[in-house]
């Protein structure tokens, strides 16, 4: 599951991406960040539950969950018509599962805004318009082909044409497809089209060092805009985070304290992005490692087992499950068993965020 970082020029997108993916201090804090390619990076998702488990289960290593971020080429007005790096921008957005839009919420006369004025809502609308136009073009091309196929009477072809028509009508009203209500089968089909306004979005409000909590008027504008579609807003000072990321652990803690922060804002950003992608974690815990495994919300126990190894899903027998609350109450897995709190779950069990599991399977 990938999240694409987008934004207009000079909003701090690259500064933020570099801080996320090149943090020396994050590595020291056991949140490993590593760059795959110049424009891609894997970012660990800080989770305090791992340390809480570790307090009661001794282990050799702790492995957090991770997500992949893609630094997408900057957009300018007219990207849907190929302006700037428009084609590259659009092709990369089609490939990601969610959009993290960096929005400039700071004034700085030394950093020129492309439109000459800092207006975060206008910035959001510029990108949204380009994505709407691109989706409109895609739908107008795809619908006639789908309608021709549907004439053959194939049930799936008919549904495809119906969904495309519904999407086209929605986009023509200048509404993003993420707000279109569909039933499960239609939603599954929509996802296969790669339409950009159908992807979930989160707004990263890039603030200055005087507004780290994002209480200023520019961020409030973003919050009000996001609230209308149920989107998440995370305030981050990319400049400060980049400086923190370059420090050694001791200096990092001191700088965080001086800024009134308990953790880098990037930690909150990573967790929020994880949720926007529709992901959750379950844990395995033992002497070798305590590990967070990433699964989609709604995954069943066999599907969760398959994340560890495909054989686990194929030969799934049952899962033994307990919670962190159980562990903190009874202090050990042995005591959890003895008190009858270790649950046995079958193939239909839907995993809950934070489950601690053992899987039994046949090879």
C-alpha positions in Angstrom: 0.0 0.0 0.0 1.6 3.3 -1.2 0.9 6.9 -0.4 1.8 9.6 -2.8 3.1 13.0 -1.6 1.8 15.8 -3.9 1.9 19.5 -3.8 2.4 22.7 -5.7 6.0 24.1 -6.1 7.5 25.7 -3.0 5.1 24.2 -0.5 7.8 22.1 1.3 7.0 18.8 -0.3 10.5 17.7 -0.9 11.7 19.0 2.4 9.0 16.9 4.1 9.8 13.8 2.0 13.5 14.0 2.7 12.9 14.4 6.5 10.6 11.4 6.4 12.9 9.1 4.5 16.4 10.1 5.6 16.0 10.6 9.4 19.2 9.5 11.2 17.5 10.2 14.6 14.5 8.1 13.6 16.8 5.1 13.0 18.3 5.6 16.4 14.8 5.6 17.9 14.1 2.2 16.3 11.9 3.7 13.6 14.0 2.6 10.5 13.6 4.7 7.4 15.3 3.6 4.2 15.2 5.0 0.7 14.4 2.6 -2.1 14.8 4.9 -5.1 15.3 8.7 -5.3 11.6 9.3 -5.3 10.4 6.4 -3.0 11.0 5.6 0.6 9.7 3.1 3.2 8.7 4.8 6.5 8.1 3.0 9.7 4.9 3.7 11.6 5.7 4.6 15.3 3.4 2.5 17.6 3.8 2.9 21.4 2.1 -0.5 21.8 5.3 -2.3 20.7 7.2 -0.9 23.7 4.3 -1.8 26.0 4.4 -5.4 24.8 8.2 -5.4 25.1 8.0 -4.5 28.8 6.3 -7.8 29.5 7.8 -10.0 26.7 11.6 -10.0 26.4 12.7 -10.2 22.8 15.8 -9.7 20.6 14.3 -7.1 18.2 11.2 -5.0 17.6 9.9 -4.4 14.1 7.3 -1.7 13.5 4.8 -1.6 10.6 5.8 0.4 7.5 4.3 2.2 4.5 5.8 3.2 1.2 5.8 6.9 0.3 6.2 8.2 -3.3 7.5 11.7 -3.9 5.4 12.6 -6.9 6.5 15.3 -9.4 5.3 18.8 -8.6 2.1 20.0 -10.2 1.3 23.2 -11.9 -2.0 24.5 -13.3 -2.6 22.7 -16.5 -1.0 19.4 -15.5 -4.0 17.5 -16.9 -3.1 19.0 -20.3 0.5 18.0 -19.9 1.9 21.3 -18.5 5.0 21.1 -16.4 5.6 17.4 -15.4 1.9 16.8 -15.7 2.1 13.4 -17.4 4.6 12.1 -14.9 2.6 13.5 -12.0 -0.6 11.9 -13.2 0.9 8.5 -13.9 2.4 8.3 -10.5 -0.8 9.3 -8.8 -2.7 6.5 -10.6 -0.3 4.0 -9.1 -0.6 5.0 -5.4 -3.4 4.0 -3.0 -3.8 7.4 -1.2 -2.8 11.0 -1.6 -1.0 13.1 0.9 -1.2 16.7 -0.3 1.3 19.1 1.3 -0.3 22.5 1.6 1.7 25.7 2.4 0.4 27.4 5.6 3.2 29.8 6.3 4.2 33.2 5.1 7.9 33.7 4.0 8.9 36.6 1.6 12.0 34.6 0.7 9.9 31.6 -0.6 7.9 32.7 -3.7 4.4 31.2 -4.0 3.6 30.2 -7.6 0.4 32.2 -7.6 1.9 35.2 -5.8 -0.2 34.7 -2.6 -0.4 32.1 0.2 -3.9 30.6 -0.1 -4.0 27.0 1.0 -7.6 26.3 0.0 -6.9 27.7 -3.5 -3.8 25.4 -3.7 -6.0 22.4 -2.8 -8.6 23.3 -5.3 -6.0 23.7 -8.0 -4.8 20.1 -7.6 -8.3 18.8 -7.2 -9.4 20.5 -10.4 -6.5 18.9 -12.3 -7.3 15.5 -11.0 -11.0 16.0 -11.8 -10.2 17.0 -15.4 -7.9 14.0 -15.8 -10.5 11.6 -14.5 -13.1 13.2 -16.7 -10.9 12.6 -19.7 -10.3 8.9 -18.6 -14.0 8.3 -18.1 -15.0 9.9 -21.4 -12.6 7.5 -23.2 -13.5 4.4 -21.2 -17.3 4.7 -21.2 -18.0 4.2 -24.9 -15.8 1.1 -25.0 -17.5 -0.3 -21.9 -21.0 0.4 -23.4 -20.0 -1.5 -26.6 -18.9 -4.5 -24.5 -22.1 -4.4 -22.4 -24.2 -4.9 -25.6 -23.0 -8.5 -25.6 -25.0 -9.2 -22.5 -22.1 -10.0 -20.2 -23.2 -9.2 -16.6 -19.8 -7.8 -15.5 -19.5 -5.7 -18.7 -22.9 -4.2 -17.9 -21.9 -3.4 -14.4 -18.7 -1.8 -15.6 -20.6 0.5 -18.0 -23.1 1.4 -15.3 -20.3 2.3 -12.8 -18.4 4.3 -15.4 -21.6 6.2 -16.3 -22.3 6.9 -12.6 -18.7 8.1 -12.1 -18.8 10.3 -15.2 -22.1 12.0 -14.1 -20.5 12.6 -10.7 -17.3 14.1 -12.0 -19.2 16.4 -14.4 -20.7 18.0 -11.3 -17.1 18.8 -10.2 -17.3 16.3 -7.4 -14.4 14.0 -6.5 -15.2 10.3 -6.8 -14.1 9.6 -3.2 -17.5 11.2 -2.2 -19.5 8.9 -4.5 -21.6 6.4 -2.6 -21.3 2.9 -4.2 -22.2 -0.6 -3.0 -19.4 -3.1 -2.4 -19.2 -4.6 -5.8 -19.3 -1.2 -7.5 -16.6 0.1 -5.2 -14.4 -2.8 -5.9 -14.8 -2.2 -9.7 -14.1 1.5 -9.3 -10.8 0.8 -7.6 -9.6 -1.2 -10.7 -10.1 1.9 -12.9 -7.2 3.8 -11.2 -9.2 7.1 -11.1 -7.4 9.7 -9.0 -10.2 11.5 -7.3 -11.4 8.2 -5.9 -8.3 7.8 -3.8 -8.5 8.9 -0.1 -6.7 12.1 0.7 -5.0 13.6 3.7 -3.8 17.2 3.9 -0.4 18.0 5.4 -0.4 21.6 6.6 3.2 22.8 6.4 3.3 25.5 9.1 6.1 27.7 10.4 7.8 27.4 13.8 5.4 29.8 15.5 2.4 27.6 14.8 3.5 24.0 15.4 0.0 22.9 16.6 -1.7 24.4 13.5 -4.0 26.8 15.3 -3.3 29.7 12.9 -5.9 31.0 10.4 -4.3 29.4 7.3 -4.5 25.9 8.9 -8.1 26.6 10.1 -9.0 27.2 6.5 -7.6 23.8 5.5 -9.4 22.1 8.4 -12.8 23.7 7.4 -12.3 22.6 3.8 -11.2 19.0 4.8 -14.2 18.7 7.2 -16.6 18.9 4.4 -15.3 15.6 2.9 -14.2 14.0 6.2 -10.5 14.3 5.3 -7.7 14.3 7.9 -5.4 17.3 8.4 -2.0 17.0 10.1 0.1 20.1 10.9 3.8 19.7 10.3 6.7 22.2 10.2 8.8 20.6 7.5 11.7 22.9 8.1 11.9 22.0 11.8 11.3 18.3 11.2 14.2 18.3 8.6 16.5 19.8 11.2 15.4 17.4 13.9 15.9 14.4 11.6 19.6 15.3 11.2 20.4 15.4 14.9 21.8 12.7 17.1 19.3 11.1 19.6 20.3 13.3 22.7 20.2 16.5 20.7 17.0 15.5 19.0 15.2 15.0 22.4 16.5 18.4 23.6 15.3 20.2 20.4 11.9 18.5 20.7 11.6 19.6 24.3 12.6 23.2 23.4 9.9 23.2 20.8 7.3 21.9 23.2 7.0 18.5 21.4 7.0 15.0 22.8 7.7 13.4 19.5 8.5 14.5 15.9 5.3 15.6 14.1 6.4 13.1 11.4 5.4 10.3 13.8 1.9 11.6 13.9 2.0 12.0 10.1 3.1 8.4 9.5 0.3 7.1 11.8 -2.4 9.2 10.1 -1.2 8.1 6.6 -1.4 4.5 7.8 -5.1 5.1 8.7 -5.9 7.0 5.5 -4.6 3.9 3.6 -7.2 1.8 5.5 -4.6 -0.2 7.3 -4.3 -1.6 10.8 -1.7 -3.7 12.7 -1.8 -7.0 14.6 1.2 -8.3 16.5 3.2 -11.4 17.0 5.4 -11.6 20.1 8.1 -14.0 21.2 11.7 -14.4 22.2 13.1 -13.7 18.7 11.0 -10.6 17.8 8.0 -8.5 18.5 6.5 -7.4 15.2 3.6 -5.3 13.9 2.1 -6.8 10.7 0.1 -4.7 8.3 -3.3 -5.8 7.2 -6.3 -4.0 5.6 -9.1 -3.1 8.0 -11.6 -6.0 7.7 -9.1 -8.7 7.0 -9.9 -12.2 8.3 -7.6 -14.3 10.4 -6.5 -16.5 7.4 -5.7 -13.3 5.4 -3.7 -11.9 8.3 -1.8 -15.2 8.6 -1.0 -15.0 4.8 0.9 -11.7 5.4 3.5 -13.7 7.3 3.6 -16.5 4.7 1.2 -17.7 2.0 1.4 -21.2 3.4 -0.1 -19.9 6.7 -3.2 -18.8 4.8 -3.5 -21.9 2.7 -3.2 -24.3 5.6 -4.9 -22.1 8.2 -6.5 -24.1 11.1 -7.1 -21.5 13.8 -5.7 -18.4 15.5 -4.9 -18.0 19.2 -5.6 -14.4 20.1 -5.2 -12.1 23.1 -5.1 -8.3 23.6 -2.6 -5.9 25.0 -5.0 -5.2 27.9 -4.9 -9.0 28.7 -1.1 -9.0 28.6 -0.9 -5.9 30.9 -3.4 -7.4 33.3 -2.0 -10.9 33.6 1.7 -10.1 32.8 2.5 -13.1 30.6 1.0 -15.3 27.9 1.1 -18.3 30.3 -1.1 -16.5 32.8 -3.5 -15.4 30.0 -3.9 -19.0 29.1 -4.4 -20.2 32.6 -7.1 -17.5 33.2 -9.0 -18.6 30.0 -8.4 -15.3 28.2 -6.6 -16.8 25.2 -9.3 -16.9 22.5 -9.5 -19.5 19.7 -10.7 -17.9 16.5 -11.6 -19.6 13.2 -11.5 -18.7 9.5 -14.4 -16.2 9.7 -12.8 -14.1 12.5 -12.3 -10.5 11.4 -9.0 -9.2 12.9 -9.1 -6.3 15.3 -6.4 -3.6 15.4 -3.9 -4.6 18.1 -4.7 -8.3 18.3 -1.7 -10.4 19.5 -1.7 -13.7 17.7 -0.4 -17.2 17.1 -1.5 -19.0 14.0 -1.8 -22.8 13.7 -1.7 -24.3 10.2 -1.1 -27.4 8.2 1.7 -27.5 5.6 
